[in-house]
Each structure stands twice: as structure tokens, then as C-alpha cells.
Amino acid sequence: MIKAVIDTNILVSGLINPNGNPAKIINMILNSDINVIYDSRIIEEYYNVLKRDKFSFSGDLIVPLLEFIQNEGISVTPGPVKLKFHDTDDKKFYEAALAGEADFLITGNKKHYPKEKFIVNPAEFLDFCF
């Protein structure tokens, strides 16, 4: 099974457009093809972003998805990394990926992360899988 950290933008995009690559990644999570690595900061961000009024996602959609990730995923307690990030909110995803020995960190914003082979966008990830 693939172990991956999922940036919040993947969940948002996948829930907005059920036909795009991020939605395929959500389906892979729900089919247990991807084991999501997370920590408490990531779950908190998922929840806070997904519940924003501008997205209009219902609690009936958000809560089961996040419960699934927490029940089926891999919880880690990452240590800090010394790298500087343009957007410090993205650092937690990188730290969790290192702590959980992720195969991938999947994001729609690769430019926010160090240039490393395991950091991929949805299309790159799906190309690897299929």
C-alpha cells in the first residue's frame, strides 16, 4: 500500500470537482489504495479549511472523510525540520512525510516545497500508479 501525505488543496479540489485527478486520489484513499500519513496539525487544517463557507461542503461529507483518514491512516508525531518554507503552513506536511517515511507528498503547489522526488502533483502521482 502506498503511504502518502495529502496536502489540503488536494482534498478541496477533489471535493469540488468529482471528475479531476484530486478526486481520483480521494477515491484511492477511500478504497484503501493510499494510506494517509497525518498529524494533529494536518487534521485540524483539513477540518478548518473544508468547513469554510466558501466551499459549502456539508458536515455529512467532511466528518466521515476525516474520520476515515484518522481511523485508517497513520498518525505520526513529527520533529521539526530546519528548512525554511515560503508558506510556513506547508511545513507540517513535509515534516509528517519525513516522520512517516511517506512514499509521496501529494500537493497542488509543488513550488511551496523543496524539490524532492517524493513531492508530486496529482497527475505525477497518478502516472506513477497507472
Secondary structure as a PSIPRED ss2 file (coil, helix, strand):
# PSIPRED VFORMAT (PSIPRED V4.0)

   1 M C   1.000  0.000  0.000
   2 I E   0.000  0.000  1.000
   3 K E   0.000  0.000  1.000
   4 A E   0.000  0.000  1.000
   5 V E   0.000  0.000  1.000
   6 I E   0.000  0.000  1.000
   7 D C   1.000  0.000  0.000
   8 T H   0.000  1.000  0.000
   9 N H   0.000  1.000  0.000
  10 I H   0.000  1.000  0.000
  11 L H   0.000  1.000  0.000
  12 V H   0.000  1.000  0.000
  13 S H   0.000  1.000  0.000
  14 G H   0.000  1.000  0.000
  15 L H   0.000  1.000  0.000
  16 I H   0.000  1.000  0.000
  17 N C   1.000  0.000  0.000
  18 P C   1.000  0.000  0.000
  19 N C   1.000  0.000  0.000
  20 G C   1.000  0.000  0.000
  21 N H   0.000  1.000  0.000
  22 P H   0.000  1.000  0.000
  23 A H   0.000  1.000  0.000
  24 K H   0.000  1.000  0.000
  25 I H   0.000  1.000  0.000
  26 I H   0.000  1.000  0.000
  27 N H   0.000  1.000  0.000
  28 M H   0.000  1.000  0.000
  29 I H   0.000  1.000  0.000
  30 L H   0.000  1.000  0.000
  31 N C   1.000  0.000  0.000
  32 S C   1.000  0.000  0.000
  33 D C   1.000  0.000  0.000
  34 I E   0.000  0.000  1.000
  35 N E   0.000  0.000  1.000
  36 V E   0.000  0.000  1.000
  37 I E   0.000  0.000  1.000
  38 Y E   0.000  0.000  1.000
  39 D C   1.000  0.000  0.000
  40 S H   0.000  1.000  0.000
  41 R H   0.000  1.000  0.000
  42 I H   0.000  1.000  0.000
  43 I H   0.000  1.000  0.000
  44 E H   0.000  1.000  0.000
  45 E H   0.000  1.000  0.000
  46 Y H   0.000  1.000  0.000
  47 Y H   0.000  1.000  0.000
  48 N H   0.000  1.000  0.000
  49 V H   0.000  1.000  0.000
  50 L H   0.000  1.000  0.000
  51 K C   1.000  0.000  0.000
  52 R C   1.000  0.000  0.000
  53 D C   1.000  0.000  0.000
  54 K C   1.000  0.000  0.000
  55 F C   1.000  0.000  0.000
  56 S C   1.000  0.000  0.000
  57 F C   1.000  0.000  0.000
  58 S C   1.000  0.000  0.000
  59 G H   0.000  1.000  0.000
  60 D H   0.000  1.000  0.000
  61 L H   0.000  1.000  0.000
  62 I H   0.000  1.000  0.000
  63 V H   0.000  1.000  0.000
  64 P H   0.000  1.000  0.000
  65 L H   0.000  1.000  0.000
  66 L H   0.000  1.000  0.000
  67 E H   0.000  1.000  0.000
  68 F H   0.000  1.000  0.000
  69 I H   0.000  1.000  0.000
  70 Q H   0.000  1.000  0.000
  71 N H   0.000  1.000  0.000
  72 E H   0.000  1.000  0.000
  73 G C   1.000  0.000  0.000
  74 I E   0.000  0.000  1.000
  75 S E   0.000  0.000  1.000
  76 V C   1.000  0.000  0.000
  77 T C   1.000  0.000  0.000
  78 P C   1.000  0.000  0.000
  79 G C   1.000  0.000  0.000
  80 P C   1.000  0.000  0.000
  81 V C   1.000  0.000  0.000
  82 K C   1.000  0.000  0.000
  83 L C   1.000  0.000  0.000
  84 K C   1.000  0.000  0.000
  85 F C   1.000  0.000  0.000
  86 H C   1.000  0.000  0.000
  87 D C   1.000  0.000  0.000
  88 T H   0.000  1.000  0.000
  89 D H   0.000  1.000  0.000
  90 D H   0.000  1.000  0.000
  91 K H   0.000  1.000  0.000
  92 K H   0.000  1.000  0.000
  93 F H   0.000  1.000  0.000
  94 Y H   0.000  1.000  0.000
  95 E H   0.000  1.000  0.000
  96 A H   0.000  1.000  0.000
  97 A H   0.000  1.000  0.000
  98 L H   0.000  1.000  0.000
  99 A H   0.000  1.000  0.000
 100 G C   1.000  0.000  0.000
 101 E C   1.000  0.000  0.000
 102 A C   1.000  0.000  0.000
 103 D C   1.000  0.000  0.000
 104 F E   0.000  0.000  1.000
 105 L E   0.000  0.000  1.000
 106 I E   0.000  0.000  1.000
 107 T C   1.000  0.000  0.000
 108 G C   1.000  0.000  0.000
 109 N C   1.000  0.000  0.000
 110 K H   0.000  1.000  0.000
 111 K H   0.000  1.000  0.000
 112 H H   0.000  1.000  0.000
 113 Y C   1.000  0.000  0.000
 114 P C   1.000  0.000  0.000
 115 K C   1.000  0.000  0.000
 116 E C   1.000  0.000  0.000
 117 K C   1.000  0.000  0.000
 118 F C   1.000  0.000  0.000
 119 I E   0.000  0.000  1.000
 120 V E   0.000  0.000  1.000
 121 N C   1.000  0.000  0.000
 122 P H   0.000  1.000  0.000
 123 A H   0.000  1.000  0.000
 124 E H   0.000  1.000  0.000
 125 F H   0.000  1.000  0.000
 126 L H   0.000  1.000  0.000
 127 D H   0.000  1.000  0.000
 128 F H   0.000  1.000  0.000
 129 C H   0.000  1.000  0.000
 130 F C   1.000  0.000  0.000
